[in-house]
């Protein structure tokens, strides 16, 4: 099978710059810079996006270790009879299980320290079905949150900051006051710390407290519960499940999923990913400019060859294809090298960073500052394909101007100058 001469000559020009001559050597150097620039740009883009995906997945998983996939509430009113609601929700094939909860805010005080906390009343027997951290407590057990005992579970960060231990007593102040002849007085209740949990998320470990849902109902003086928390088989399907439940349950129920509850955070992460993609794509664009320079110099150096090809019958379109093949070969080489290097780094970024930390005696992510002490990575093959196509497109666009310039060379003038 005969190979088209445009392909043969274009690939030969790609290798010809390495043979001899100062000018050809310089062209070869510019070509190598183009390959290296595209390789580094593609590898950096894949690695950075994979690390950002890893951070997003790590934070999301730790959030969902505390939050439920779906919550069913009755507006601001309490849910008086939650068992039928949970039974109806369980009929959906994607719903695994659920548990009731009471939600509220309060002031936590001990000695002279005061801070606002989120209060969640739970059923200790059912909470492990919807919260991952409930089955692996740092100290104590959620089973000790018996109704009427007014026990409380605090996060590990809060316990460390306030030097709390099991058996210590702390006071909760409910925002709803009690009317007395002396005026509106805040409601106070002392609780005993019976458990310390560690969700792995600083925000919840420092501001969330757990208690029995019956004790929480007494504290906030409500009947029933605030709502029902559900866990689904696939957390990514939670928004669709929430829409299905909104059609089957009563119209006065408020149903929200985890993505809606943290919409601002996930939207900010997506914007950061898009901007990082644009910024790092500029590295590939700079390498593409080097590709333009290399091809323009090659066209100038090969004018005599172009003229001879034209006199032998080559059309301007064939000349254009020759230099487009040359530039595309350099772009494809840099793209594939970058894809391989980027995928290799993305899959091994943790060990690579750990080795660098050991060599340089530094810690990239101090646990006292960040909620994780390692660099996570989550490689998405869709990102790899998108980056590869973007790099190939930029490389192909970079060949258009030099190729048009080569096609416009007039054989008589080029040979006269020789």
C-alpha positions in Angstrom: 0.0 0.0 0.0 1.5 3.3 -1.1 2.0 6.0 1.5 0.9 9.5 0.4 3.9 11.6 -0.4 2.6 14.5 1.7 2.8 12.2 4.8 6.2 10.9 3.9 7.7 14.3 3.3 6.0 15.9 6.3 7.4 13.2 8.6 10.8 13.5 7.0 10.9 17.2 7.6 10.1 16.5 11.3 13.3 14.4 11.5 15.4 16.5 9.1 16.2 19.2 11.5 18.4 17.0 13.6 20.9 16.0 10.9 23.2 18.9 10.3 23.6 22.6 9.9 23.4 25.4 12.5 20.0 26.6 11.2 18.6 23.1 11.1 19.9 22.5 14.6 18.2 25.6 15.8 14.9 24.5 14.2 15.3 21.2 15.9 15.8 23.0 19.2 12.6 25.0 18.7 10.8 21.8 17.8 12.0 20.1 21.0 10.9 23.1 23.0 7.4 22.8 21.5 7.2 19.1 22.3 8.4 19.8 25.9 6.0 22.7 26.3 3.0 20.7 25.1 4.0 17.7 27.3 4.4 19.8 30.4 1.2 21.7 29.8 -0.9 18.6 29.2 0.7 16.8 32.2 0.2 19.8 34.5 -3.4 20.2 33.4 -4.3 16.5 34.0 -2.5 16.4 37.4 -4.0 19.7 38.7 -7.6 18.7 37.7 -7.1 15.3 39.2 -6.0 16.8 42.5 -8.9 19.2 42.5 -11.3 16.3 41.8 -9.6 14.4 44.7 -10.1 17.3 47.1 -13.8 17.7 46.0 -14.4 14.0 46.4 -12.6 13.9 49.8 -14.6 16.9 51.2 -17.9 15.5 49.7 -17.4 12.1 51.2 -16.6 13.6 54.6 -19.6 15.9 54.4 -21.8 12.9 53.5 -20.4 11.0 56.4 -22.3 13.5 58.6 -25.0 14.7 56.3 -27.8 12.6 54.8 -28.3 12.2 51.1 -31.9 13.5 51.4 -33.8 15.3 54.1 -37.6 15.4 54.4 -39.1 18.3 56.5 -42.4 20.0 57.0 -41.3 23.5 56.7 -40.9 25.2 60.1 -43.4 22.9 61.7 -42.4 19.6 63.5 -43.2 16.2 61.9 -45.6 14.6 64.4 -45.7 11.1 62.8 -42.4 10.3 61.0 -42.8 6.5 60.8 -45.3 6.5 57.9 -43.1 9.1 56.0 -40.1 6.9 56.3 -42.1 3.8 55.3 -43.3 5.6 52.2 -39.9 6.8 51.3 -38.4 3.3 51.6 -40.6 2.1 48.8 -38.4 3.9 46.4 -35.8 1.4 45.0 -32.9 3.8 45.5 -33.6 4.6 49.2 -31.7 2.3 51.5 -32.8 3.5 54.9 -33.6 6.5 57.0 -33.8 7.9 60.5 -35.6 10.8 62.3 -33.8 13.9 63.5 -34.4 17.1 65.4 -32.4 20.1 64.2 -31.7 23.4 66.1 -29.2 25.9 67.2 -28.0 26.7 70.7 -25.3 28.3 72.7 -22.8 26.0 74.4 -21.2 27.3 77.6 -18.6 26.0 80.0 -17.0 28.2 82.6 -16.4 31.5 80.7 -16.3 30.0 77.2 -19.4 30.4 75.0 -19.9 29.4 71.4 -22.8 28.7 69.0 -23.4 25.1 68.0 -25.7 23.1 65.7 -27.8 20.6 67.7 -28.9 17.4 66.1 -31.3 15.1 67.9 -30.9 11.5 66.7 -32.3 8.0 67.4 -29.1 6.2 68.5 -30.5 2.9 67.2 -31.1 4.2 63.7 -28.3 6.9 63.2 -25.7 4.4 62.1 -27.8 3.6 59.1 -27.6 7.2 57.7 -24.3 8.5 59.1 -21.0 6.7 58.6 -19.1 8.2 61.5 -21.8 7.0 64.0 -20.4 3.4 63.8 -16.8 4.4 64.6 -16.7 6.9 67.5 -13.5 8.4 68.8 -14.6 7.8 72.4 -17.8 6.4 73.9 -20.8 5.2 72.0 -24.0 6.8 70.6 -25.9 4.0 72.4 -25.2 6.0 75.6 -27.5 8.8 74.4 -30.5 7.3 76.2 -33.7 9.3 76.3 -34.1 11.3 79.5 -30.4 11.0 80.5 -29.5 14.3 78.8 -26.3 12.9 77.4 -24.5 14.6 74.6 -21.8 13.8 72.0 -19.4 16.4 70.9 -16.9 16.6 68.0 -13.2 15.8 68.5 -12.1 19.3 67.6 -14.5 20.9 70.1 -13.4 18.5 72.8 -9.7 19.4 72.1 -10.3 23.1 72.1 -12.3 23.1 75.3 -10.3 20.2 77.0 -13.5 18.2 77.3 -13.5 14.5 78.4 -16.2 11.9 78.9 -18.2 12.6 82.0 -17.8 16.4 81.9 -20.9 18.6 82.2 -21.7 21.4 79.9 -24.6 23.8 79.5 -26.8 24.4 76.5 -28.8 27.6 76.1 -31.8 27.3 73.8 -32.7 30.5 71.8 -36.4 30.2 72.6 -36.9 31.9 76.0 -39.4 31.2 78.8 -41.8 33.9 79.8 -41.6 34.7 83.5 -42.9 37.6 85.7 -39.3 39.0 85.5 -39.4 38.9 81.7 -38.2 36.5 79.0 -35.6 34.1 80.4 -33.4 31.8 78.3 -33.8 28.0 78.8 -30.8 26.3 80.2 -30.1 22.6 80.4 -27.0 20.8 81.6 -25.8 17.8 79.6 -23.2 15.1 80.3 -20.6 14.2 77.6 -21.0 10.5 76.9 -19.3 10.3 73.5 -16.8 12.1 71.3 -17.1 11.6 67.5 -14.6 12.2 64.7 -16.2 12.8 61.3 -12.9 14.0 59.7 -14.5 17.3 58.8 -13.3 20.3 60.9 -16.5 22.3 60.5 -18.7 19.5 62.0 -16.2 18.3 64.5 -16.0 21.8 66.0 -19.7 23.0 65.8 -22.0 19.9 65.8 -23.4 18.2 69.0 -25.6 15.1 69.1 -28.2 14.1 71.6 -31.2 11.8 71.8 -34.0 13.2 69.7 -36.4 13.1 72.6 -34.0 15.2 74.7 -33.7 17.6 71.8 -37.4 17.9 71.5 -37.7 18.8 75.2 -34.9 21.4 74.8 -36.5 23.1 71.9 -40.0 22.4 73.2 -41.4 20.8 70.1 -43.5 17.7 69.6 -42.3 15.0 67.2 -39.2 15.6 65.1 -37.9 18.1 62.6 -37.9 15.5 59.8 -36.4 12.3 58.3 -32.9 11.8 56.9 -32.5 9.3 54.1 -29.5 7.4 52.6 -29.6 6.3 48.9 -27.7 3.6 47.1 -25.9 6.1 44.9 -25.4 9.6 46.3 -25.1 11.0 42.8 -28.7 9.9 42.2 -30.0 11.7 45.3 -31.3 14.8 43.3 -33.3 12.5 41.0 -34.6 10.5 44.0 -35.6 13.7 45.8 -37.6 14.8 42.7 -39.4 11.4 42.7 -40.2 11.6 46.4 -41.6 15.2 45.9 -44.1 13.7 43.5 -45.2 10.8 45.7 -45.2 12.4 49.1 -47.5 15.1 50.5 -47.1 18.5 48.8 -46.4 20.3 52.0 -43.2 18.3 52.6 -39.9 20.1 51.9 -37.5 17.6 50.3 -33.8 18.6 49.7 -30.8 16.6 48.8 -27.1 17.1 49.7 -26.2 18.9 46.6 -28.8 21.6 47.1 -27.8 22.0 50.8 -24.2 22.7 49.8 -24.9 24.3 46.4 -22.7 27.3 46.9 -19.6 25.3 47.9 -19.9 22.9 44.9 -20.6 25.8 42.5 -17.4 27.5 43.8 -15.4 24.3 43.2 -16.8 24.0 39.6 -15.9 27.6 38.8 -12.4 27.1 40.2 -11.9 24.0 38.0 -13.1 25.8 34.9 -10.8 28.8 35.6 -7.8 26.4 36.3 -8.5 24.6 33.0 -8.4 27.9 31.1 -5.3 29.1 32.9 -3.3 25.9 32.4 -4.5 25.6 28.8 -2.5 28.9 28.2 0.6 26.8 28.8 -0.3 24.6 25.9 -1.2 27.7 23.8 2.3 29.1 24.5 3.8 25.8 23.3 1.6 26.1 20.2 3.2 29.6 19.5 6.6 27.9 19.6 5.2 25.4 17.1 4.2 28.3 14.8 7.8 29.8 15.1 9.3 26.4 14.3 7.1 25.9 11.2 7.7 29.5 9.9 11.5 28.9 10.1 11.1 25.5 8.4 9.1 27.1 5.6 11.8 29.8 5.1 14.5 27.2 5.1 12.8 24.8 2.7 11.7 27.3 0.1 13.9 25.7 -2.5 12.4 22.3 -1.7 9.0 23.7 -2.0 9.8 25.2 -5.4 11.1 21.9 -6.7 8.0 20.1 -5.5 5.8 22.7 -7.2 7.7 22.3 -10.5 7.2 18.5 -10.2 3.4 19.0 -10.0 2.7 19.4 -6.3 -0.4 21.6 -5.8 -0.5 24.4 -3.1 -2.9 22.1 -1.2 -0.3 19.3 -1.1 2.4 21.7 0.1 0.0 22.9 2.8 -0.7 19.4 3.9 3.0 18.6 4.1 3.6 21.3 6.7 0.4 20.6 8.6 1.5 17.0 8.9 4.9 18.2 10.2 3.4 20.5 12.8 0.7 18.0 13.8 3.3 15.3 14.3 5.1 17.5 16.8 1.8 18.4 18.5 0.6 14.8 18.7 4.0 13.7 20.1 3.9 16.3 22.8 0.2 15.5 23.5 0.7 11.8 23.9 3.8 12.2 26.0 1.9 14.7 28.2 -1.1 12.3 28.5 1.1 9.5 29.6 3.1 11.6 32.1 -0.1 13.3 33.4 -1.9 10.0 34.0 1.2 8.6 35.7 1.5 11.6 38.0 -2.2 11.7 38.8 -2.3 8.0 39.7 0.8 8.3 41.9 0.6 11.9 43.2 0.3 10.7 46.8 3.6 8.7 46.9 5.4 11.4 44.8 4.5 14.2 47.2 5.3 12.0 50.2 8.8 11.3 48.8 9.3 15.0 48.1 8.2 15.8 51.7 10.7 13.3 53.0 13.6 14.6 50.9 12.9 18.3 51.6 11.7 17.8 55.2 8.6 19.8 54.7 4.9 19.0 55.0 2.7 20.2 52.1 -0.6 19.8 54.0 -0.1 20.3 57.7 -3.0 18.6 59.6 -3.2 21.5 62.0 -4.1 23.8 59.1 -6.0 21.5 56.6 -8.5 18.7 57.4 -6.5 16.1 55.6 -2.7 15.4 55.7 -2.3 13.9 52.2 -2.8 15.0 48.7 -5.8 13.2 47.2 -6.2 12.5 43.5 -9.2 11.4 41.5 -8.5 10.8 37.8 -11.4 11.3 35.5 -10.9 9.8 32.0 -13.4 12.4 30.6 -10.9 15.1 31.6 -8.1 13.2 30.0 -10.0 13.0 26.7 -11.0 16.6 26.8 -7.4 17.8 27.5 -6.0 15.6 24.7 -8.5 16.9 22.2 -7.9 20.5 23.3 -4.1 20.0 22.9 -4.5 18.4 19.5 -6.8 21.2 18.3 -4.4 23.9 19.4 -1.5 22.1 17.7 -3.6 21.8 14.5 -4.6 25.4 14.5 -1.0 26.4 15.0 -0.1 24.8 11.7 -2.6 26.8 9.6 -0.6 30.1 9.1 2.8 28.5 8.3 1.1 26.0 6.0 -0.7 28.8 4.1 2.6 30.7 3.9 4.3 27.6 2.4 1.5 27.1 -0.1 1.9 30.7 -1.3 5.6 30.3 -2.2 6.2 31.1 -5.9 8.6 28.6 -7.5 10.3 31.1 -9.8 11.2 33.6 -7.1 12.3 30.9 -4.7 14.7 29.3 -7.2 16.0 32.7 -8.4 17.1 33.5 -4.8 19.0 30.2 -4.8 
